[in-house]
Amino acid sequence: MNLDELRQAIDSVDLDIQRLIEKRADLAQQVGRVKKADSGGQPVVFYRPDREAMVLRRVMERAEGDLPPQRTAQIFREIMSACLALEEPTQIAFLGPQGTFTEAAAHKHFGSAGVLNPQTTIRDVFREVEAGSAHYGVVPVENSTEGVVSHTLDSFIASPLKICGEVEMPIHHNLMGDGQVELRDITHVYSHQQSLAQCRQWLDANLPQAERIAVNSNAEAARMVAQDSRPAGQIWASIGGDVAAKRYELDFLARRIEDEPDNSTRFLVIGRVEPGSTGKDKTSIIVSLSNQPGALYALLEPFNRRGVDMTRLETRPARMATWAYVFYIDFSGHQNDPEIEGLLAELRDQALELQILGSYPTAVL
């Protein structure tokens, strides 16, 4: 075909795509009406993390063209987000302010049609969802370089909320500020304490003269630098991601300054929904043990014997007694799977208390 014929063929395909998207949107609205009719006056759950994960996985499995499967799934994610908003806009609380990696994780998981509401602290995110002001919340839980986010783990102990999903984000840090600034002239670098730690070697080598100041978030650091209200003689820069740079109109002074090139952060989606099994799931639990010899071994041995893959084990001080601890454990499988049901029954026999934080689909995108 010549160029004109190719363009006409593309226009025809575009028309088909548009008509099918409109048909999907209409079907989504019909689903919403059926759910409301069958709800018996109870709150309706429109967004189902398990259903969405299964749809996106099927998209990736079907992919046969030149587009990477993940890119195709991202396109479908946006279509699904727009259609879901026709049923009911999804309200999502996240650890703010705007411009943080947590905001980027929320967009990645819920798509651009989700209504994002920034919160000051992790505990505030939990409160918003517990109060019903938000359908879901997004909070960081661990970084591949700096480890666990203890505030998130501790918030689960007294909360009725469940983990509904997870998001994995590659984290690339940039030095940002006025594009006319020379690195040697920078006097202060602002960022979240974890970002400063993740860029320690680069800062030592390239900005040894600059004072490092930790603030509540990378977005707050970017906002401070963008305000340009600093004492005379001081030149500020901040560390953050692309979202913060775009939102606060800062230039990149250096790109990807993190010490570990595969630096990533895992985020949790919290809510009241308990997702069903999808075949590729993860379960998170909190376990408290009696302080006696062999207690930890007795807790872990069933995982090995049953061949269950434990993906994380964290220890936190318990609040009920001095020198007592609780264990946060992630492992592969869903609590409704027969093998996992047997494992949980064994663990309950060993533990003083066992709390299931949730079984949820593993990250797809």
Beta strands, then each sheet from edge to edge (+ up, - down):
strand 1: 91-95
strand 2: 115-119
strand 3: 136-143
strand 4: 147-148
strand 5: 162-170
strand 6: 174-177
strand 7: 188-192
strand 8: 211-215
strand 9: 236-240
strand 10: 251-254
strand 11: 264-271
strand 12: 281-288
strand 13: 310-317
strand 14: 325-332
strand 15: 353-361
sheet 1: 2+ 1+ 3+ 4-
sheet 2: 2+ 1+ 3+ 11- 5+
sheet 3: 8+ 7+ 9+ 6- 10+
sheet 4: 13+ 14- 12+ 15-
end
